[in-house]
């Protein structure tokens, strides 16, 4: 059922009906967390969907909250071996940079790079992108 709410949320986003999209994604999270012993992977997916929604629709503070929760569940699901977790840290770095906090942005992007680099099969494209992004921030 959580997947159906995610699907509905996606349709609402495509229609730019952000009020109903937010409700659908929030319902998906509520559905998966209401179960006895909710699966961490389902919660991870729900927080990822909500973070993605807030990125697209606006709502940085809510996006940051969802990214931090996604990081928690990434650790439960993947025990620290997750490109997804590195991507969450990268997005938090981008938000910090956009908000003018270059020190925090650098700390967060370095954390993302370190995490991705330590994976058994690092995502080379993403690593190069993050390194280039960090260099670009240094020149501004």
The first five atom37 places (N, CA, C, CB, O) and aatype in JSON, in Angstrom:
{
  "aatype": [20, 20, 20, 20, 20, 20, 20, 20, 20, 20, 20, 20, 20, 20, 20, 20, 20, 20, 20, 20, 20, 20, 20, 20, 20, 20, 20, 20, 20, 20, 20, 20, 20, 20, 20, 20, 20, 20, 20, 20, 20, 20, 20, 20, 20, 20, 20, 20, 20, 20, 20, 20, 20, 20, 20, 20, 20, 20, 20, 20, 20, 20, 20, 20, 20, 20, 20, 20, 20, 20, 20, 20, 20, 20, 20, 20, 20, 20, 20, 20, 20, 20, 20, 20, 20, 20, 20, 20, 20, 20, 20, 20, 20, 20, 20, 20, 20, 20, 20, 20, 20, 20, 20, 20, 20, 20, 20, 20, 20, 20, 20, 20, 20, 20, 20, 20, 20, 20, 20, 20, 20, 20, 20, 20, 20, 20, 20, 20, 20, 20, 20, 20, 20, 20, 20, 20, 20, 20, 20, 20],
  "atom_mask": [
    [1, 1, 1, 1, 1],
    [1, 1, 1, 1, 1],
    [1, 1, 1, 1, 1],
    [1, 1, 1, 1, 1],
    [1, 1, 1, 1, 1],
    [1, 1, 1, 1, 1],
    [1, 1, 1, 1, 1],
    [1, 1, 1, 1, 1],
    [1, 1, 1, 1, 1],
    [1, 1, 1, 1, 1],
    [1, 1, 1, 1, 1],
    [1, 1, 1, 1, 1],
    [1, 1, 1, 1, 1],
    [1, 1, 1, 1, 1],
    [1, 1, 1, 1, 1],
    [1, 1, 1, 1, 1],
    [1, 1, 1, 1, 1],
    [1, 1, 1, 1, 1],
    [1, 1, 1, 1, 1],
    [1, 1, 1, 1, 1],
    [1, 1, 1, 1, 1],
    [1, 1, 1, 1, 1],
    [1, 1, 1, 1, 1],
    [1, 1, 1, 1, 1],
    [1, 1, 1, 1, 1],
    [1, 1, 1, 1, 1],
    [1, 1, 1, 1, 1],
    [1, 1, 1, 1, 1],
    [1, 1, 1, 1, 1],
    [1, 1, 1, 1, 1],
    [1, 1, 1, 1, 1],
    [1, 1, 1, 1, 1],
    [1, 1, 1, 1, 1],
    [1, 1, 1, 1, 1],
    [1, 1, 1, 1, 1],
    [1, 1, 1, 1, 1],
    [1, 1, 1, 1, 1],
    [1, 1, 1, 1, 1],
    [1, 1, 1, 1, 1],
    [1, 1, 1, 1, 1],
    [1, 1, 1, 1, 1],
    [1, 1, 1, 1, 1],
    [1, 1, 1, 1, 1],
    [1, 1, 1, 1, 1],
    [1, 1, 1, 1, 1],
    [1, 1, 1, 1, 1],
    [1, 1, 1, 1, 1],
    [1, 1, 1, 1, 1],
    [1, 1, 1, 1, 1],
    [1, 1, 1, 1, 1],
    [1, 1, 1, 1, 1],
    [1, 1, 1, 1, 1],
    [1, 1, 1, 1, 1],
    [1, 1, 1, 1, 1],
    [1, 1, 1, 1, 1],
    [1, 1, 1, 1, 1],
    [1, 1, 1, 1, 1],
    [1, 1, 1, 1, 1],
    [1, 1, 1, 1, 1],
    [1, 1, 1, 1, 1],
    [1, 1, 1, 1, 1],
    [1, 1, 1, 1, 1],
    [1, 1, 1, 1, 1],
    [1, 1, 1, 1, 1],
    [1, 1, 1, 1, 1],
    [1, 1, 1, 1, 1],
    [1, 1, 1, 1, 1],
    [1, 1, 1, 1, 1],
    [1, 1, 1, 1, 1],
    [1, 1, 1, 1, 1],
    [1, 1, 1, 1, 1],
    [1, 1, 1, 1, 1],
    [1, 1, 1, 1, 1],
    [1, 1, 1, 1, 1],
    [1, 1, 1, 1, 1],
    [1, 1, 1, 1, 1],
    [1, 1, 1, 1, 1],
    [1, 1, 1, 1, 1],
    [1, 1, 1, 1, 1],
    [1, 1, 1, 1, 1],
    [1, 1, 1, 1, 1],
    [1, 1, 1, 1, 1],
    [1, 1, 1, 1, 1],
    [1, 1, 1, 1, 1],
    [1, 1, 1, 1, 1],
    [1, 1, 1, 1, 1],
    [1, 1, 1, 1, 1],
    [1, 1, 1, 1, 1],
    [1, 1, 1, 1, 1],
    [1, 1, 1, 1, 1],
    [1, 1, 1, 1, 1],
    [1, 1, 1, 1, 1],
    [1, 1, 1, 1, 1],
    [1, 1, 1, 1, 1],
    [1, 1, 1, 1, 1],
    [1, 1, 1, 1, 1],
    [1, 1, 1, 1, 1],
    [1, 1, 1, 1, 1],
    [1, 1, 1, 1, 1],
    [1, 1, 1, 1, 1],
    [1, 1, 1, 1, 1],
    [1, 1, 1, 1, 1],
    [1, 1, 1, 1, 1],
    [1, 1, 1, 1, 1],
    [1, 1, 1, 1, 1],
    [1, 1, 1, 1, 1],
    [1, 1, 1, 1, 1],
    [1, 1, 1, 1, 1],
    [1, 1, 1, 1, 1],
    [1, 1, 1, 1, 1],
    [1, 1, 1, 1, 1],
    [1, 1, 1, 1, 1],
    [1, 1, 1, 1, 1],
    [1, 1, 1, 1, 1],
    [1, 1, 1, 1, 1],
    [1, 1, 1, 1, 1],
    [1, 1, 1, 1, 1],
    [1, 1, 1, 1, 1],
    [1, 1, 1, 1, 1],
    [1, 1, 1, 1, 1],
    [1, 1, 1, 1, 1],
    [1, 1, 1, 1, 1],
    [1, 1, 1, 1, 1],
    [1, 1, 1, 1, 1],
    [1, 1, 1, 1, 1],
    [1, 1, 1, 1, 1],
    [1, 1, 1, 1, 1],
    [1, 1, 1, 1, 1],
    [1, 1, 1, 1, 1],
    [1, 1, 1, 1, 1],
    [1, 1, 1, 1, 1],
    [1, 1, 1, 1, 1],
    [1, 1, 1, 1, 1],
    [1, 1, 1, 1, 1],
    [1, 1, 1, 1, 1],
    [1, 1, 1, 1, 1],
    [1, 1, 1, 1, 1],
    [1, 1, 1, 1, 1],
    [1, 1, 1, 1, 1],
    [1, 1, 1, 1, 1]
  ],
  "atom_positions": [
    [[0.81, -1.2, 0.0], [0.0, 0.0, 0.0], [0.86, 1.27, 0.0], [-0.92, -0.01, 1.2], [0.49, 2.26, -0.63]],
    [[2.0, 1.25, 0.7], [2.88, 2.41, 0.68], [3.31, 2.76, -0.73], [4.1, 2.16, 1.54], [3.43, 3.93, -1.08]],
    [[3.53, 1.72, -1.55], [3.93, 1.93, -2.93], [2.85, 2.63, -3.74], [4.26, 0.61, -3.56], [3.15, 3.41, -4.65]],
    [[1.59, 2.34, -3.41], [0.49, 3.0, -4.12], [0.46, 4.5, -3.79], [-0.86, 2.35, -3.74], [0.18, 5.32, -4.67]],
    [[0.75, 4.84, -2.53], [0.81, 6.26, -2.17], [1.98, 6.94, -2.89], [0.96, 6.43, -0.64], [1.86, 8.07, -3.36]],
    [[3.12, 6.24, -2.97], [4.27, 6.79, -3.71], [3.91, 7.04, -5.17], [5.48, 5.83, -3.62], [4.24, 8.08, -5.74]],
    [[3.21, 6.07, -5.75], [2.8, 6.18, -7.15], [1.88, 7.39, -7.33], [2.1, 4.88, -7.63], [2.05, 8.19, -8.25]],
    [[0.89, 7.51, -6.43], [-0.04, 8.64, -6.5], [0.72, 9.96, -6.33], [-1.14, 8.51, -5.41], [0.46, 10.94, -7.03]],
    [[1.67, 9.98, -5.39], [2.46, 11.19, -5.18], [3.21, 11.59, -6.43], [3.44, 10.98, -4.03], [3.28, 12.77, -6.78]],
    [[3.76, 10.6, -7.12], [4.47, 10.88, -8.36], [3.58, 11.48, -9.43], [5.1, 9.63, -8.89], [3.98, 12.38, -10.16]],
    [[2.36, 10.97, -9.51], [1.4, 11.51, -10.49], [1.06, 12.96, -10.13], [0.11, 10.65, -10.53], [1.02, 13.83, -11.0]],
    [[0.82, 13.21, -8.85], [0.52, 14.58, -8.43], [1.69, 15.53, -8.7], [0.17, 14.61, -6.94], [1.48, 16.67, -9.1]],
    [[2.9, 15.05, -8.49], [4.07, 15.9, -8.78], [4.11, 16.25, -10.26], [5.39, 15.19, -8.36], [4.35, 17.4, -10.62]],
    [[3.88, 15.26, -11.11], [3.89, 15.53, -12.55], [2.83, 16.56, -12.94], [3.65, 14.23, -13.33], [3.02, 17.33, -13.88]],
    [[1.72, 16.56, -12.21], [0.65, 17.53, -12.47], [0.89, 18.85, -11.75], [-0.71, 16.94, -12.05], [0.09, 19.78, -11.85]],
    [[2.0, 18.92, -11.02], [2.36, 20.1, -10.22], [1.3, 20.41, -9.15], [2.54, 21.32, -11.12], [1.11, 21.56, -8.76]],
    [[0.63, 19.35, -8.69], [-0.34, 19.46, -7.6], [0.41, 19.08, -6.32], [-1.62, 18.54, -7.83], [0.26, 17.97, -5.81]],
    [[1.21, 20.02, -5.82], [2.12, 19.73, -4.72], [1.41, 19.48, -3.39], [3.09, 20.85, -4.56], [1.91, 18.74, -2.55]],
    [[0.26, 20.08, -3.21], [-0.49, 19.85, -1.98], [-0.88, 18.37, -1.87], [-1.76, 20.74, -1.95], [-0.66, 17.74, -0.83]],
    [[-1.45, 17.82, -2.93], [-1.85, 16.41, -2.91], [-0.64, 15.48, -2.97], [-2.8, 16.11, -4.07], [-0.67, 14.39, -2.4]],
    [[0.41, 15.91, -3.65], [1.63, 15.08, -3.71], [2.23, 14.93, -2.32], [2.67, 15.7, -4.67], [2.59, 13.83, -1.9]],
    [[2.33, 16.04, -1.59], [2.88, 15.97, -0.24], [2.02, 15.06, 0.64], [2.97, 17.38, 0.38], [2.55, 14.26, 1.41]],
    [[0.71, 15.18, 0.51], [-0.19, 14.33, 1.3], [0.03, 12.86, 0.96], [-1.66, 14.72, 1.06], [0.05, 12.01, 1.85]],
    [[0.19, 12.55, -0.32], [0.39, 11.16, -0.73], [1.7, 10.6, -0.18], [0.38, 11.05, -2.26], [1.73, 9.5, 0.36]],
    [[2.79, 11.37, -0.31], [4.08, 10.88, 0.2], [4.08, 10.78, 1.72], [5.22, 11.82, -0.25], [4.69, 9.87, 2.29]],
    [[3.39, 11.7, 2.38], [3.28, 11.64, 3.83], [2.45, 10.42, 4.24], [2.64, 12.93, 4.39], [2.75, 9.76, 5.23]],
    [[1.4, 10.13, 3.48], [0.59, 8.94, 3.75], [1.41, 7.67, 3.56], [-0.64, 8.91, 2.84], [1.24, 6.7, 4.31]],
    [[2.28, 7.66, 2.57], [3.14, 6.48, 2.35], [4.01, 6.24, 3.57], [4.02, 6.67, 1.08], [4.15, 5.11, 4.03]],
    [[4.61, 7.3, 4.1], [5.43, 7.18, 5.29], [4.6, 6.72, 6.48], [6.12, 8.52, 5.62], [5.01, 5.82, 7.22]],
    [[3.43, 7.32, 6.66], [2.56, 6.93, 7.77], [2.15, 5.46, 7.65], [1.3, 7.83, 7.8], [2.1, 4.74, 8.65]],
    [[1.88, 5.02, 6.44], [1.47, 3.62, 6.23], [2.59, 2.66, 6.62], [1.09, 3.4, 4.76], [2.33, 1.68, 7.32]],
    [[3.81, 2.92, 6.18], [4.89, 1.97, 6.48], [5.3, 2.03, 7.94], [6.11, 2.25, 5.6], [5.75, 1.02, 8.49]],
    [[5.17, 3.18, 8.59], [5.57, 3.27, 9.99], [4.48, 2.79, 10.94], [5.95, 4.7, 10.33], [4.75, 2.52, 12.11]],
    [[3.25, 2.67, 10.46], [2.15, 2.22, 11.31], [2.15, 0.7, 11.51], [0.82, 2.65, 10.71], [1.51, 0.19, 12.42]],
    [[2.86, 0.0, 10.67], [2.92, -1.46, 10.79], [3.69, -1.85, 12.05], [3.59, -2.1, 9.54], [4.6, -1.13, 12.47]],
    [[3.32, -2.97, 12.66], [4.18, -3.46, 13.74], [5.52, -3.9, 13.13], [3.5, -4.65, 14.53], [5.55, -4.58, 12.11]],
    [[6.59, -3.5, 13.75], [7.93, -3.82, 13.24], [8.12, -3.39, 11.79], [8.2, -5.32, 13.37], [8.36, -4.22, 10.91]],
    [[8.0, -2.08, 11.53], [8.15, -1.62, 10.14], [9.54, -1.95, 9.6], [7.89, -0.1, 10.05], [10.54, -1.89, 10.31]],
    [[9.57, -2.29, 8.33], [10.84, -2.61, 7.68], [11.65, -1.35, 7.45], [10.6, -3.35, 6.36], [11.13, -0.38, 6.89]],
    [[12.92, -1.34, 7.86], [13.77, -0.17, 7.62], [13.86, 0.21, 6.14], [15.16, -0.42, 8.16], [13.93, 1.39, 5.81]],
    [[13.86, -0.79, 5.26], [13.95, -0.49, 3.82], [12.73, 0.28, 3.34], [14.1, -1.78, 3.02], [12.86, 1.16, 2.49]],
    [[11.55, -0.04, 3.88], [10.34, 0.69, 3.5], [10.39, 2.13, 4.01], [9.09, -0.03, 4.04], [9.98, 3.06, 3.32]],
    [[10.9, 2.3, 5.22], [11.02, 3.64, 5.79], [12.06, 4.45, 5.02], [11.4, 3.57, 7.28], [11.86, 5.63, 4.76]],
    [[13.15, 3.8, 4.65], [14.18, 4.46, 3.84], [13.57, 4.97, 2.54], [15.34, 3.5, 3.55], [13.78, 6.12, 2.17]],
    [[12.82, 4.12, 1.87], [12.19, 4.52, 0.61], [11.25, 5.7, 0.82], [11.42, 3.33, -0.01], [11.25, 6.65, 0.03]],
    [[10.45, 5.65, 1.88], [9.5, 6.73, 2.14], [10.22, 8.06, 2.38], [8.61, 6.39, 3.35], [9.81, 9.1, 1.87]],
    [[11.29, 8.02, 3.16], [12.04, 9.27, 3.41], [12.75, 9.76, 2.15], [13.07, 9.05, 4.53], [12.83, 10.96, 1.92]],
    [[13.25, 8.84, 1.34], [13.88, 9.25, 0.07], [12.85, 9.92, -0.84], [14.5, 8.03, -0.64], [13.15, 10.94, -1.47]],
    [[11.65, 9.35, -0.91], [10.6, 9.93, -1.75], [10.21, 11.32, -1.25], [9.36, 9.01, -1.77], [10.05, 12.25, -2.05]],
    [[10.06, 11.46, 0.07], [9.71, 12.76, 0.63], [10.81, 13.79, 0.39], [9.42, 12.64, 2.12], [10.52, 14.93, 0.04]],
    [[12.06, 13.39, 0.57], [13.18, 14.32, 0.34], [13.18, 14.77, -1.12], [14.53, 13.65, 0.7], [13.37, 15.95, -1.41]],
    [[12.98, 13.83, -2.01], [12.94, 14.16, -3.44], [11.78, 15.12, -3.74], [12.81, 12.87, -4.29], [11.93, 16.07, -4.5]],
    [[10.64, 14.85, -3.13], [9.49, 15.74, -3.31], [9.82, 17.16, -2.83], [8.27, 15.19, -2.55], [9.59, 18.12, -3.56]],
    [[10.36, 17.28, -1.62], [10.65, 18.61, -1.09], [11.72, 19.33, -1.9], [11.09, 18.5, 0.37], [11.72, 20.56, -2.0]],
    [[12.63, 18.56, -2.49], [13.64, 19.2, -3.35], [12.96, 19.84, -4.56], [14.71, 18.16, -3.81], [13.28, 20.95, -4.96]],
    [[12.02, 19.11, -5.11], [11.36, 19.59, -6.33], [10.34, 20.69, -6.04], [10.68, 18.43, -7.05], [10.21, 21.64, -6.8]],
    [[9.62, 20.54, -4.93], [8.51, 21.46, -4.65], [8.91, 22.62, -3.76], [7.38, 20.71, -4.0], [8.13, 23.56, -3.58]],
    [[10.11, 22.57, -3.22], [10.51, 23.6, -2.26], [10.27, 23.07, -0.85], [9.73, 24.94, -2.49], [9.49, 22.15, -0.64]],
    [[10.94, 23.64, 0.08], [10.8, 23.17, 1.45], [12.11, 22.59, 1.94], [9.68, 22.13, 1.56], [12.17, 21.42, 2.32]],
    [[13.14, 23.4, 1.93], [14.48, 22.93, 2.27], [14.58, 22.34, 3.67], [15.46, 24.04, 2.15], [15.24, 21.32, 3.86]],
    [[13.94, 22.98, 4.64], [14.04, 22.45, 6.0], [13.45, 21.06, 6.09], [13.33, 23.39, 6.99], [14.01, 20.18, 6.74]],
    [[12.32, 20.87, 5.44], [11.7, 19.53, 5.43], [12.57, 18.54, 4.65], [10.27, 19.59, 4.81], [12.71, 17.38, 5.04]],
    [[13.16, 19.01, 3.56], [14.05, 18.14, 2.78], [15.23, 17.7, 3.64], [14.56, 18.87, 1.52], [15.6, 16.52, 3.64]],
    [[15.83, 18.64, 4.38], [16.96, 18.29, 5.25], [16.54, 17.25, 6.3], [17.52, 19.54, 5.94], [17.27, 16.29, 6.54]],
    [[15.37, 17.44, 6.91], [14.88, 16.47, 7.9], [14.76, 15.08, 7.29], [13.52, 16.92, 8.45], [15.17, 14.09, 7.88]],
    [[14.19, 15.03, 6.1], [14.0, 13.73, 5.43], [15.34, 13.1, 5.04], [13.12, 13.9, 4.18], [15.5, 11.89, 5.14]],
    [[16.29, 13.92, 4.59], [17.61, 13.39, 4.24], [18.3, 12.81, 5.45], [18.47, 14.48, 3.61], [18.94, 11.76, 5.37]],
    [[18.19, 13.49, 6.59], [18.82, 12.97, 7.82], [18.18, 11.67, 8.26], [18.74, 13.99, 8.95], [18.87, 10.76, 8.72]],
    [[16.86, 11.55, 8.12], [16.18, 10.29, 8.45], [16.58, 9.21, 7.44], [14.63, 10.48, 8.45], [16.77, 8.05, 7.82]],
    [[16.71, 9.58, 6.18], [17.14, 8.6, 5.17], [18.54, 8.08, 5.49], [17.11, 9.23, 3.75], [18.82, 6.9, 5.29]],
    [[19.41, 8.95, 5.98], [20.76, 8.52, 6.37], [20.67, 7.49, 7.49], [21.61, 9.73, 6.82], [21.36, 6.47, 7.45]],
    [[19.83, 7.74, 8.48], [19.65, 6.78, 9.57], [19.22, 5.41, 9.04], [18.6, 7.29, 10.58], [19.78, 4.38, 9.43]],
    [[18.24, 5.41, 8.16], [17.73, 4.14, 7.65], [18.69, 3.49, 6.65], [16.38, 4.34, 7.0], [18.71, 2.27, 6.53]],
    [[19.47, 4.3, 5.93], [20.52, 3.74, 5.08], [21.48, 2.91, 5.92], [21.29, 4.86, 4.33], [21.89, 1.82, 5.52]],
    [[21.84, 3.43, 7.09], [22.77, 2.72, 7.96], [22.17, 1.41, 8.48], [23.16, 3.6, 9.14], [22.88, 0.42, 8.62]],
    [[20.87, 1.41, 8.75], [20.21, 0.17, 9.18], [20.15, -0.85, 8.06], [18.81, 0.47, 9.69], [20.39, -2.03, 8.27]],
    [[19.82, -0.38, 6.88], [19.62, -1.28, 5.74], [20.95, -1.75, 5.16], [18.79, -0.59, 4.66], [21.1, -2.93, 4.86]],
    [[21.91, -0.84, 5.0], [23.15, -1.16, 4.29], [24.38, -1.21, 5.18], [23.37, -0.16, 3.22], [25.48, -1.46, 4.67]],
    [[24.24, -0.99, 6.46], [25.36, -1.01, 7.42], [26.56, -0.16, 6.97], [25.81, -2.43, 7.64], [27.7, -0.59, 7.08]],
    [[26.29, 1.03, 6.47], [27.36, 1.95, 6.12], [27.95, 1.79, 4.73], [28.44, 1.8, 7.1], [28.86, 2.53, 4.36]],
    [[27.44, 0.84, 3.96], [27.93, 0.64, 2.59], [26.85, 1.07, 1.6], [28.32, -0.84, 2.35], [26.2, 0.24, 0.97]],
    [[26.66, 2.37, 1.46], [25.56, 2.82, 0.63], [25.9, 4.06, -0.18], [24.36, 3.09, 1.49], [26.26, 5.1, 0.37]],
    [[25.78, 3.92, -1.47], [25.9, 5.07, -2.35], [24.76, 6.04, -2.04], [25.87, 4.64, -3.86], [24.94, 7.26, -2.12]],
    [[23.59, 5.5, -1.69], [22.46, 6.36, -1.34], [22.79, 7.27, -0.17], [21.23, 5.51, -1.0], [22.43, 8.45, -0.18]],
    [[23.47, 6.73, 0.85], [23.83, 7.56, 1.99], [24.79, 8.66, 1.55], [24.47, 6.71, 3.11], [24.65, 9.82, 1.96]],
    [[25.76, 8.32, 0.73], [26.69, 9.33, 0.22], [25.93, 10.41, -0.55], [27.76, 8.67, -0.69], [26.25, 11.59, -0.44]],
    [[24.92, 10.0, -1.32], [24.12, 10.97, -2.06], [23.34, 11.9, -1.13], [23.16, 10.26, -3.01], [23.16, 13.08, -1.43]],
    [[22.88, 11.36, 0.0], [22.18, 12.2, 0.99], [23.13, 13.25, 1.55], [21.61, 11.33, 2.13], [22.76, 14.42, 1.68]],
    [[24.36, 12.84, 1.89], [25.35, 13.8, 2.41], [25.67, 14.84, 1.35], [26.64, 13.07, 2.86], [25.83, 16.02, 1.66]],
    [[25.77, 14.4, 0.09], [26.05, 15.34, -0.99], [24.93, 16.37, -1.11], [26.22, 14.59, -2.33], [25.2, 17.56, -1.25]],
    [[23.69, 15.92, -1.06], [22.56, 16.86, -1.17], [22.54, 17.83, 0.0], [21.23, 16.1, -1.25], [22.26, 19.02, -0.18]],
    [[22.84, 17.34, 1.21], [22.92, 18.23, 2.36], [24.03, 19.27, 2.16], [23.18, 17.43, 3.65], [23.88, 20.42, 2.57]],
    [[25.12, 18.86, 1.53], [26.21, 19.8, 1.23], [25.73, 20.86, 0.25], [27.43, 19.05, 0.66], [26.04, 22.04, 0.41]],
    [[24.99, 20.44, -0.77], [24.48, 21.4, -1.75], [23.54, 22.41, -1.1], [23.75, 20.67, -2.89], [23.58, 23.6, -1.41]],
    [[22.71, 21.93, -0.2], [21.8, 22.84, 0.51], [22.59, 23.84, 1.34], [20.82, 22.03, 1.41], [22.32, 25.04, 1.31]],
    [[23.58, 23.34, 2.09], [24.41, 24.23, 2.91], [25.1, 25.27, 2.02], [25.47, 23.42, 3.7], [25.15, 26.45, 2.37]],
    [[25.61, 24.84, 0.88], [26.27, 25.77, -0.04], [25.28, 26.82, -0.54], [26.88, 25.01, -1.22], [25.58, 28.01, -0.56]],
    [[24.09, 26.37, -0.94], [23.08, 27.3, -1.44], [22.65, 28.29, -0.37], [21.86, 26.52, -1.94], [22.27, 29.42, -0.67]],
    [[22.72, 27.87, 0.88], [22.35, 28.76, 1.99], [23.51, 29.63, 2.44], [21.85, 27.94, 3.17], [23.37, 30.42, 3.38]],
    [[24.66, 29.5, 1.77], [25.8, 30.37, 2.05], [26.73, 29.87, 3.14], [25.31, 31.7, 2.43], [27.62, 30.6, 3.57]],
    [[26.55, 28.63, 3.57], [27.42, 28.08, 4.62], [28.5, 27.21, 3.96], [26.59, 27.25, 5.66], [28.39, 25.98, 3.92]],
    [[29.53, 27.87, 3.45], [30.57, 27.16, 2.69], [31.37, 26.2, 3.56], [31.5, 28.16, 2.03], [31.82, 25.16, 3.08]],
    [[31.55, 26.53, 4.82], [32.31, 25.64, 5.71], [31.55, 24.33, 5.9], [32.57, 26.32, 7.07], [32.12, 23.25, 5.77]],
    [[30.27, 24.44, 6.22], [29.44, 23.25, 6.41], [29.33, 22.45, 5.11], [28.03, 23.63, 6.92], [29.38, 21.22, 5.13]],
    [[29.19, 23.14, 3.99], [29.09, 22.48, 2.69], [30.34, 21.65, 2.42], [28.89, 23.51, 1.57], [30.24, 20.52, 1.95]],
    [[31.49, 22.2, 2.72], [32.74, 21.48, 2.49], [32.85, 20.25, 3.39], [33.95, 22.41, 2.73], [33.25, 19.18, 2.94]],
    [[32.49, 20.39, 4.66], [32.53, 19.26, 5.59], [31.61, 18.14, 5.09], [32.1, 19.7, 7.02], [31.99, 16.96, 5.09]],
    [[30.41, 18.51, 4.66], [29.44, 17.51, 4.23], [29.85, 16.84, 2.92], [28.07, 18.15, 4.07], [29.71, 15.62, 2.78]],
    [[30.34, 17.61, 1.96], [30.74, 17.0, 0.68], [31.96, 16.11, 0.87], [31.05, 18.09, -0.38], [32.07, 15.07, 0.23]],
    [[32.87, 16.52, 1.76], [34.02, 15.65, 2.05], [33.57, 14.34, 2.7], [35.02, 16.38, 2.98], [34.14, 13.28, 2.44]],
    [[32.55, 14.42, 3.53], [32.01, 13.21, 4.15], [31.4, 12.29, 3.08], [30.94, 13.57, 5.22], [31.59, 11.08, 3.11]],
    [[30.68, 12.89, 2.15], [30.08, 12.11, 1.05], [31.17, 11.44, 0.21], [29.2, 13.01, 0.16], [31.06, 10.27, -0.14]],
    [[32.2, 12.2, -0.11], [33.3, 11.67, -0.93], [34.0, 10.53, -0.19], [34.32, 12.78, -1.28], [34.29, 9.49, -0.77]],
    [[34.28, 10.73, 1.09], [34.95, 9.7, 1.88], [34.11, 8.43, 1.93], [35.24, 10.21, 3.3], [34.64, 7.33, 1.76]],
    [[32.82, 8.58, 2.17], [31.93, 7.42, 2.24], [31.89, 6.69, 0.91], [30.53, 7.84, 2.65], [32.05, 5.47, 0.87]],
    [[31.68, 7.41, -0.17], [31.6, 6.78, -1.49], [32.93, 6.13, -1.86], [31.2, 7.82, -2.56], [32.95, 5.04, -2.44]],
    [[34.05, 6.78, -1.53], [35.37, 6.23, -1.84], [35.65, 4.93, -1.09], [36.46, 7.25, -1.52], [36.4, 4.08, -1.58]],
    [[35.05, 4.78, 0.08], [35.32, 3.6, 0.9], [34.47, 2.39, 0.53], [35.1, 3.93, 2.35], [34.66, 1.31, 1.08]],
    [[33.53, 2.56, -0.38], [32.66, 1.46, -0.77], [33.44, 0.42, -1.57], [31.47, 1.98, -1.59], [34.41, 0.75, -2.25]],
    [[33.01, -0.85, -1.47], [33.7, -1.9, -2.25], [33.73, -1.59, -3.75], [33.02, -3.24, -2.02], [34.72, -1.89, -4.43]],
    [[32.66, -1.0, -4.25], [32.62, -0.59, -5.65], [32.15, 0.86, -5.71], [31.67, -1.52, -6.49], [30.97, 1.13, -5.95]],
    [[33.07, 1.79, -5.5], [32.67, 3.2, -5.5], [32.08, 3.61, -6.85], [33.86, 4.09, -5.16], [32.45, 3.08, -7.9]],
    [[31.18, 4.55, -6.79], [30.56, 5.09, -7.99], [31.47, 6.18, -8.53], [29.12, 5.64, -7.69], [31.41, 7.33, -8.08]],
    [[32.3, 5.84, -9.48], [33.32, 6.75, -10.01], [32.72, 8.02, -10.58], [34.13, 6.05, -11.09], [33.24, 9.12, -10.35]],
    [[31.63, 7.89, -11.32], [31.0, 9.08, -11.9], [30.58, 10.04, -10.8], [29.79, 8.7, -12.78], [30.87, 11.23, -10.87]],
    [[29.89, 9.52, -9.78], [29.41, 10.37, -8.68], [30.58, 10.97, -7.91], [28.53, 9.56, -7.72], [30.54, 12.14, -7.54]],
    [[31.62, 10.19, -7.68], [32.8, 10.71, -6.98], [33.41, 11.88, -7.74], [33.85, 9.61, -6.79], [33.71, 12.92, -7.16]],
    [[33.59, 11.7, -9.03], [34.15, 12.78, -9.85], [33.25, 14.02, -9.84], [34.38, 12.3, -11.29], [33.73, 15.15, -9.79]],
    [[31.95, 13.79, -9.9], [31.0, 14.9, -9.86], [31.13, 15.67, -8.54], [29.55, 14.38, -10.05], [31.18, 16.9, -8.53]],
    [[31.17, 14.92, -7.43], [31.27, 15.58, -6.12], [32.59, 16.34, -5.98], [31.15, 14.54, -5.0], [32.61, 17.45, -5.44]],
    [[33.67, 15.77, -6.46], [34.97, 16.45, -6.39], [34.96, 17.72, -7.24], [36.1, 15.5, -6.85], [35.47, 18.76, -6.82]],
    [[34.37, 17.63, -8.43], [34.27, 18.82, -9.29], [33.38, 19.88, -8.66], [33.72, 18.43, -10.68], [33.67, 21.07, -8.74]],
    [[32.3, 19.43, -8.04], [31.38, 20.35, -7.37], [32.12, 21.1, -6.25], [30.14, 19.6, -6.81], [31.99, 22.31, -6.11]],
    [[32.89, 20.36, -5.47], [33.64, 20.97, -4.36], [34.67, 21.97, -4.9], [34.35, 19.87, -3.53], [34.83, 23.05, -4.33]],
    [[35.35, 21.61, -5.99], [36.31, 22.54, -6.59], [35.63, 23.8, -7.08], [37.06, 21.87, -7.74], [36.15, 24.9, -6.92]],
    [[34.45, 23.64, -7.67], [33.7, 24.79, -8.16], [33.28, 25.72, -7.03], [32.47, 24.33, -8.92], [33.26, 26.94, -7.2]],
    [[32.95, 25.15, -5.89], [32.57, 25.97, -4.75], [33.76, 26.77, -4.25], [32.01, 25.11, -3.62], [33.62, 27.9, -3.8]],
    [[34.95, 26.16, -4.33], [36.16, 26.83, -3.83], [36.52, 28.04, -4.68], [37.34, 25.84, -3.81], [37.13, 28.99, -4.18]],
    [[36.15, 28.03, -5.96], [36.5, 29.13, -6.86], [35.49, 30.26, -6.85], [36.64, 28.61, -8.25], [35.73, 31.31, -7.44]],
    [[34.36, 30.07, -6.19], [33.33, 31.13, -6.17], [33.57, 32.09, -5.06], [31.93, 30.55, -6.03], [32.8, 33.04, -4.89]]
  ]
}
